[in-house]
């Protein structure tokens, strides 16, 4: 069975690091590589970069990590959304390894 995955999408790289740190300190999880989303109208956002933080572990640990990450990121620049997939299917697993941060 695959590990659960928790997503926290935040405004900016600083918030991503703060969220990731808080989530990993709150529960027995590990992080996948960050990903980014280039919004359609970045000039309208308070921070023009959206970063996705991904936590992996058992469902309860991922839930605790996501909650801590959301709380921490809200104090920095804010959260776009969060979600947990308890048992990702194989096609989803492949997509989780992709990252847009290393591309222009």
PyMOL commands that set and color helices and strands:
alter all, ss='L'
color gray80, all
select helices_A, chain A and resi 13-26+42-44+59-74+90-96
alter helices_A, ss='H'
color red, helices_A
select strands_A, chain A and resi 4-11+30-31+35-37+50-57+79-85
alter strands_A, ss='S'
color yellow, strands_A
deselect
rebuild
show_as cartoon
